[in-house]
Amino acid sequence: MSKEKFALKRIGTKLIMMFLAVSVIPIIIVGMLSNNNAGKALEESAYNQLESVGTLKNDLIVSFLDRKFRDMEVLSNAQNTIDAFNLLQKYHDNGGAMNDGSFDVSSNRYKKIYEEINPFFEEYAAAYNFYDIFFMCASHGHIMYTVSKEDDLGANLSIGEYRATGLAKLWATVMKTEKAAMTDFDFYTPSGENAAFVGAPVFNSKGELIAVIALQFSTDRINEIMQEKTGLGKSGETYLVGDDYLMRSDSRFETETTLLKKKIETSSVLMALDGEEGAHSIVDYRDVEVLSYYKNLDLDKKFGADFTWLIVAEIDEAEAFLAVSKLQSTLLMLGFIIAVIVALLALWFSKAFTKPILILKDAAEELANGNLTATIDVNSNDELGDLAKSFALMQKNLQKQLGDINEGVNVLTSSTSQIMSSVSELASGSAETATSVSETTSTIEEVKQTAEVSNQKAIEVSESAQTIALVSQDGSKSVQETIDGMNKIKAQMESIAGIVIQLSEKSHTISEIATTVNDLAEQSNLLAVNASIEAAKAGEQGKGFTVVAQEIKNLAERSKESTVQIRTVLADIQKEIGSAVMATEQGGKVIDEALILSSTASEVIITLAASVEEASQANLQIAASSQQQLVGMDQITSAMENIKEASNQTSESIHQTEESISGLNKLGDDLLNILKQYTFE
């Protein structure tokens, strides 16, 4: 490789690198900024979604516990409860309490009392999803009644084997505070499972504390709330943790129960125990990087509990930031495509820039080799164009100077050949004639070939133009069909917009109806409670009505929950309707723009068809002219062959005369040989 080519390649390489640097570096910077901003926005959205789920689960758990307390208070104030306690207390005081501290539940008298009071409380436990209901005397803590009739029936909570259970703790707390209370989950041996209790005091008509009533509930409903996956994707979960770091709900990722078995000591749990609320990124108990939201349920403030529950909502970072990963991949691919396009453009520009330099380099090499006729084809108006013009002017001046020298040599040769001037002139004329004839013949043959090619190309172009005209007609027809289709789509979009607006109005009407249903449920609930109290006052005759009143209350509660769900669904529907209206308006605008573009395309295709038809007619005329030209060229070629033959005969007749003067012309020939090193004509 020559030094010049190496230098030129270096210029082209520098141009390519410059283009890449100017374009790719800003793209990288913009991509990094876009990725950073979008990543932050998506990360914030993931945290907000997680916080919303955690807050919702927190509200559901608090609502569940609050409902248990309210159910407990209603039951403790019911006349059926007070009457049942009076019967049990009378039995207790008249021999039911044993000398060993237990409560006799095997006597026929007790069994009769049990059969009398059990139906009401059994139905109540089933209706409100309680595992068991307990009656405990105020004086000793005797368990005088349970719905389930497990081993704890008749036990003494103050001195017996169950004195350390959560139920015994609940009895002692209610007796001390004379208020409703709740215990944390703990393993309860008679039931053979983990259980929590909520209890309330029972007062007689004189306001004296006569007993404690307690409800036992299992983890089923809590697990149902915590393991609901809505908004948590495939890897998310919510769970409860106590102040002993043990879980108070089951993990959705474990096949076995984790309640009071799985210990969680993550930073989220520690901060929630300190009363903090927030969300951050941590490694969870599965050693997986997750986004974690944490909050203290504040059971001590809401229910006066002496224990703490924390709620934690988590989702794997890989799933939460999946949109960020996709965005990064898209930006990388887009950057690569732009870099390739820029590289191709840079290569094209570098070639366009170095081409004039290569032409001048080749012309300089030709000049160094003695060729003064090299063509310098540089069409540029910049400095490179000026350089090419100056080079061409220098070449022209050299041609003129060497031409003058050549004429002088010819005069010298002519002077030394005066004796045979006439012969030399004849020989020179004959040679020139033969050369001219030969050159003319070659030129005519080339012109003939060119005319044949032109004739063929004109025919091909005419045929192509006719084909294009047919295609243009089809294109114009297709564009018109497209315009008609777009008009139909526009009409359908306007119809859809009207339907969406009507749907929005209907959803508002449903929301108003749901509000009315909720108000009716509230009134039904209040009427059910009043009816239950009145039925209890009626005694034996009101028992059947009591069950009906309880069912009405249960139906009212379900109606309230259903109206809350309906409102949530309606809110989502109204939000989606708003999005649909906006999408419909945007679709209409896009269709209007498409109609304008389609009309413009139709006009362009019609104009193109007319232009192609004119070009086809012109090419047919060119083909006819080319055919006539070919005929004329054949005649000229025949005439030039005759002239060439006559010139050859003349040259042969003077050949002998030329040999006699060759010596005299030797000096002139030597000078001409020197000039032949330069081509200047």
MARFILO-968684 format. One record per residue (C-alpha): x negated, y, z negated. Coordinates in steps of 0.25 Angstrom, whole numbers. Example, Ala and Ser with C-alpha at 12.3 -4.5 7.8 and 13.67 -1.06 7.14 Angstrom:
2
- x/y/z
- -49/-18/-31
- -55/-4/-29
***
This chain:
681
- x/y/z
- 0/0/0
- -5/14/4
- -7/25/-6
- 3/33/1
- 14/22/0
- 10/20/-14
- 12/35/-17
- 25/36/-9
- 30/24/-17
- 26/31/-30
- 35/43/-26
- 47/34/-23
- 45/27/-36
- 44/40/-44
- 57/45/-37
- 64/32/-41
- 59/33/-55
- 63/47/-56
- 77/44/-51
- 79/33/-61
- 74/42/-72
- 83/53/-69
- 95/45/-68
- 93/32/-77
- 88/40/-89
- 101/49/-90
- 109/36/-88
- 102/29/-99
- 104/41/-109
- 119/43/-105
- 121/28/-106
- 115/28/-120
- 123/40/-125
- 136/34/-119
- 133/20/-125
- 130/27/-139
- 142/35/-139
- 151/24/-134
- 145/14/-143
- 148/24/-155
- 162/26/-150
- 165/11/-149
- 158/8/-162
- 167/18/-169
- 179/12/-163
- 175/-2/-168
- 173/4/-182
- 186/11/-181
- 193/-1/-176
- 187/-10/-188
- 191/1/-198
- 205/1/-193
- 206/-14/-194
- 200/-14/-208
- 210/-2/-213
- 222/-10/-207
- 218/-23/-215
- 215/-15/-227
- 229/-9/-226
- 235/-22/-224
- 229/-29/-236
- 233/-17/-245
- 247/-18/-240
- 247/-33/-242
- 243/-31/-257
- 252/-19/-259
- 264/-28/-254
- 260/-39/-264
- 260/-29/-275
- 274/-23/-271
- 279/-37/-269
- 274/-40/-283
- 280/-28/-289
- 294/-31/-283
- 293/-45/-288
- 289/-41/-302
- 301/-31/-303
- 311/-41/-297
- 322/-45/-307
- 320/-60/-302
- 306/-59/-307
- 310/-53/-321
- 321/-63/-323
- 311/-74/-319
- 301/-69/-329
- 312/-68/-340
- 315/-83/-338
- 301/-87/-338
- 297/-78/-350
- 309/-84/-358
- 304/-98/-355
- 290/-94/-358
- 294/-88/-372
- 303/-100/-375
- 293/-111/-374
- 287/-110/-360
- 274/-105/-365
- 266/-118/-370
- 257/-119/-382
- 245/-121/-373
- 247/-107/-367
- 253/-113/-354
- 267/-111/-348
- 277/-123/-347
- 281/-124/-333
- 286/-139/-334
- 298/-138/-342
- 312/-139/-336
- 316/-125/-341
- 304/-119/-334
- 307/-127/-321
- 321/-122/-322
- 317/-107/-323
- 307/-109/-312
- 317/-115/-302
- 326/-103/-306
- 316/-92/-303
- 307/-98/-292
- 316/-96/-279
- 315/-81/-280
- 300/-81/-282
- 297/-92/-272
- 304/-84/-261
- 297/-71/-265
- 284/-78/-264
- 287/-84/-250
- 293/-71/-245
- 281/-62/-249
- 270/-72/-246
- 265/-74/-260
- 258/-87/-264
- 264/-88/-278
- 271/-79/-289
- 267/-80/-304
- 275/-76/-316
- 266/-74/-329
- 270/-71/-343
- 265/-58/-349
- 261/-64/-362
- 253/-76/-358
- 251/-76/-343
- 259/-89/-341
- 261/-92/-327
- 276/-94/-328
- 280/-95/-314
- 274/-97/-300
- 280/-100/-286
- 269/-110/-282
- 269/-118/-296
- 254/-121/-295
- 246/-125/-307
- 246/-111/-313
- 261/-112/-316
- 262/-111/-332
- 247/-107/-334
- 243/-97/-344
- 234/-86/-337
- 229/-80/-350
- 222/-93/-355
- 224/-104/-345
- 215/-109/-334
- 220/-98/-325
- 216/-87/-334
- 205/-83/-325
- 213/-83/-312
- 217/-71/-304
- 231/-73/-308
- 227/-72/-323
- 220/-60/-320
- 232/-54/-313
- 241/-57/-325
- 231/-50/-335
- 230/-38/-326
- 245/-36/-325
- 247/-38/-340
- 237/-28/-343
- 241/-17/-333
- 256/-20/-331
- 254/-17/-316
- 254/-26/-304
- 240/-31/-301
- 232/-40/-291
- 221/-50/-292
- 210/-53/-282
- 209/-66/-274
- 203/-77/-282
- 205/-92/-282
- 217/-97/-289
- 216/-111/-293
- 231/-115/-294
- 233/-110/-279
- 220/-116/-275
- 217/-104/-267
- 213/-89/-268
- 224/-80/-272
- 227/-66/-277
- 238/-61/-286
- 246/-49/-288
- 254/-47/-300
- 264/-38/-307
- 270/-36/-321
- 285/-40/-324
- 292/-31/-334
- 305/-34/-340
- 317/-24/-342
- 310/-18/-354
- 297/-15/-346
- 290/-26/-353
- 279/-34/-346
- 284/-48/-346
- 276/-55/-335
- 267/-54/-323
- 271/-59/-309
- 260/-62/-299
- 260/-65/-284
- 249/-74/-278
- 245/-71/-264
- 235/-79/-255
- 225/-73/-244
- 234/-77/-232
- 240/-63/-229
- 226/-56/-233
- 219/-65/-223
- 230/-63/-213
- 227/-48/-214
- 212/-49/-214
- 211/-59/-203
- 220/-51/-193
- 210/-49/-181
- 217/-37/-174
- 207/-27/-171
- 195/-35/-175
- 192/-43/-162
- 186/-56/-163
- 175/-54/-174
- 182/-44/-183
- 188/-48/-197
- 193/-41/-210
- 191/-47/-224
- 193/-43/-238
- 181/-44/-249
- 182/-43/-264
- 173/-35/-273
- 166/-49/-276
- 162/-48/-261
- 171/-61/-258
- 181/-61/-247
- 195/-59/-250
- 200/-64/-236
- 196/-75/-227
- 186/-72/-215
- 192/-74/-201
- 178/-80/-197
- 178/-91/-208
- 186/-104/-208
- 186/-105/-223
- 192/-95/-232
- 182/-84/-236
- 191/-78/-247
- 183/-77/-260
- 172/-85/-253
- 165/-76/-243
- 156/-66/-249
- 154/-53/-242
- 144/-43/-246
- 142/-34/-234
- 140/-19/-234
- 154/-17/-230
- 159/-24/-243
- 149/-17/-252
- 153/-3/-247
- 168/-7/-248
- 166/-11/-262
- 160/3/-264
- 173/9/-259
- 168/13/-246
- 176/11/-232
- 169/11/-219
- 164/3/-207
- 150/-1/-203
- 141/-12/-196
- 136/-23/-205
- 133/-38/-204
- 145/-46/-210
- 145/-58/-219
- 144/-67/-206
- 131/-60/-202
- 137/-53/-191
- 136/-38/-187
- 150/-32/-189
- 157/-19/-190
- 163/-18/-204
- 174/-10/-210
- 175/-10/-225
- 185/-5/-236
- 189/-7/-250
- 204/-10/-251
- 205/-2/-265
- 214/-12/-271
- 211/-6/-285
- 217/7/-280
- 229/1/-273
- 233/-10/-282
- 224/-8/-295
- 216/-21/-291
- 204/-24/-300
- 197/-30/-287
- 192/-25/-274
- 195/-29/-260
- 187/-24/-248
- 191/-25/-233
- 181/-27/-222
- 184/-27/-207
- 172/-32/-198
- 170/-35/-183
- 157/-40/-176
- 149/-29/-170
- 147/-37/-157
- 162/-36/-155
- 165/-22/-160
- 154/-16/-151
- 157/-25/-139
- 162/-13/-132
- 148/-6/-135
- 141/-17/-129
- 149/-17/-116
- 147/-2/-115
- 132/-4/-116
- 132/-15/-105
- 140/-6/-96
- 131/6/-98
- 119/-3/-95
- 125/-8/-83
- 129/5/-78
- 115/11/-81
- 109/0/-73
- 118/2/-61
- 115/17/-61
- 100/14/-62
- 100/5/-50
- 108/15/-42
- 98/26/-46
- 87/17/-42
- 92/15/-28
- 95/30/-26
- 81/33/-31
- 75/23/-21
- 83/29/-10
- 79/43/-14
- 64/39/-15
- 64/33/-1
- 71/46/4
- 61/54/-2
- 48/46/2
- 53/43/16
- 48/57/22
- 35/55/15
- 33/41/21
- 36/47/35
- 26/58/33
- 16/48/28
- 18/39/40
- 17/51/50
- 4/55/43
- -2/41/45
- 2/41/60
- -5/55/62
- -17/49/55
- -17/38/66
- -16/48/77
- -1/47/80
- 4/61/81
- 18/57/86
- 24/51/73
- 38/56/70
- 40/62/57
- 55/60/54
- 58/67/41
- 71/74/39
- 70/82/26
- 71/96/22
- 63/96/10
- 48/97/8
- 46/83/14
- 53/88/27
- 44/100/27
- 31/91/26
- 36/82/37
- 38/95/46
- 24/100/43
- 19/86/47
- 26/85/60
- 21/99/64
- 7/95/61
- 9/83/70
- 15/91/81
- 2/100/81
- -7/89/81
- 1/83/93
- -1/96/101
- -16/98/98
- -19/84/103
- -10/86/115
- -18/98/119
- -31/90/117
- -25/79/126
- -21/89/137
- -36/94/137
- -41/80/139
- -32/78/150
- -37/90/157
- -51/85/155
- -48/72/161
- -41/79/173
- -54/88/176
- -63/76/176
- -54/69/186
- -52/80/196
- -57/71/208
- -46/62/205
- -36/72/200
- -25/68/210
- -27/53/207
- -28/55/192
- -15/64/193
- -8/53/201
- -13/42/192
- -9/50/180
- 5/54/186
- 7/39/190
- 3/34/176
- 12/45/169
- 23/41/179
- 22/26/175
- 21/30/160
- 33/39/161
- 41/29/169
- 37/18/159
- 41/27/147
- 54/31/154
- 58/17/157
- 55/13/143
- 63/25/138
- 75/22/147
- 75/7/142
- 75/12/128
- 86/22/131
- 94/10/138
- 92/1/126
- 97/13/117
- 109/15/126
- 113/0/125
- 112/1/110
- 120/13/109
- 130/8/119
- 132/-5/110
- 132/3/97
- 143/13/103
- 152/1/106
- 149/-5/92
- 152/8/85
- 165/10/93
- 170/-4/89
- 166/-1/75
- 174/12/75
- 186/5/80
- 185/-5/69
- 184/6/59
- 196/14/65
- 204/1/62
- 199/0/48
- 202/14/45
- 216/12/50
- 217/1/40
- 210/9/29
- 220/20/31
- 232/11/30
- 226/5/17
- 224/18/11
- 238/22/14
- 243/9/7
- 234/12/-5
- 241/26/-6
- 255/20/-6
- 250/9/-17
- 245/20/-25
- 258/28/-24
- 265/16/-29
- 256/14/-41
- 257/28/-45
- 272/27/-45
- 271/14/-54
- 261/21/-63
- 271/33/-65
- 282/22/-68
- 273/15/-78
- 270/29/-85
- 285/31/-87
- 287/17/-93
- 275/19/-103
- 281/32/-108
- 295/25/-110
- 287/14/-118
- 281/24/-127
- 295/30/-130
- 300/16/-133
- 288/13/-143
- 291/26/-150
- 306/22/-152
- 301/8/-157
- 292/15/-167
- 304/23/-173
- 312/10/-174
- 301/3/-181
- 301/15/-191
- 316/13/-193
- 313/-2/-196
- 303/1/-206
- 312/10/-213
- 323/-1/-213
- 313/-11/-219
- 309/-2/-230
- 324/0/-234
- 326/-15/-233
- 314/-18/-242
- 320/-8/-252
- 334/-14/-251
- 328/-28/-252
- 321/-25/-265
- 333/-18/-271
- 342/-30/-267
- 332/-40/-273
- 333/-32/-286
- 348/-32/-286
- 348/-47/-282
- 339/-50/-294
- 349/-42/-303
- 360/-51/-298
- 354/-63/-304
- 357/-77/-298
- 367/-71/-288
- 357/-62/-282
- 346/-72/-279
- 350/-75/-265
- 351/-60/-262
- 337/-59/-268
- 331/-68/-257
- 338/-60/-246
- 333/-47/-252
- 318/-52/-252
- 320/-57/-237
- 325/-43/-234
- 313/-37/-241
- 303/-46/-233
- 310/-43/-220
- 309/-28/-223
- 294/-30/-226
- 292/-37/-213
- 300/-26/-205
- 290/-16/-211
- 278/-24/-207
- 284/-26/-193
- 287/-11/-191
- 272/-8/-195
- 268/-17/-184
- 278/-11/-174
- 272/3/-177
- 258/-2/-175
- 262/-9/-162
- 270/3/-157
- 258/12/-160
- 249/3/-151
- 260/3/-140
- 261/18/-141
- 246/20/-140
- 245/10/-128
- 257/18/-121
- 249/30/-122
- 237/24/-116
- 246/18/-105
- 252/32/-102
- 238/38/-101
- 234/26/-92
- 246/28/-83
- 243/43/-81
- 229/40/-78
- 233/29/-68
- 242/39/-61
- 231/50/-59
- 222/39/-53
- 232/35/-43
- 234/49/-39
- 219/50/-37
- 219/37/-29
- 231/42/-20
- 223/55/-16
- 210/47/-13
- 218/37/-5
- 225/48/3
- 211/54/6
- 205/40/10
- 217/38/20
- 214/52/27
- 199/49/27
- 202/35/34
- 211/41/44
- 200/52/48
- 189/41/48
- 198/33/58
- 199/44/67
- 184/47/67
- 181/32/70
- 190/32/82
- 183/45/88
- 170/38/85
- 174/25/92
- 178/33/105
- 165/41/105
- 157/28/104
- 165/22/116
- 160/34/124
- 146/32/119
- 146/18/124
- 151/21/138
- 140/32/139
- 129/22/134
- 134/12/145
- 132/23/156
- 119/26/151
- 114/12/151
- 117/12/166
- 109/24/169
- 97/19/161
- 97/7/170
- 96/15/182
- 85/24/176
- 77/12/172
- 77/6/187
- 72/19/192
- 61/20/182
- 56/6/186
- 54/11/200
- 46/23/196
- 38/14/187
- 34/5/199
- 30/16/208
- 21/22/197
- 14/9/195
- 11/8/210
- 5/22/210
- -3/19/198
- -9/7/205
- -13/15/217
- -21/25/209
- -28/15/200
- -40/14/208
- -42/29/209
- -41/30/193
- -52/21/191
- -61/30/199
- -59/41/190
- -59/33/177
- -73/37/173
- -70/52/175
- -58/50/165
- -65/43/155
- -69/55/147
- -54/60/147
- -50/46/143
- -59/46/131
- -53/59/126
- -39/53/128
- -42/41/120
- -46/50/108
- -32/57/110
- -25/44/111
- -27/42/96
- -17/53/94
- -2/51/98
- 3/65/100
- 14/63/111
***
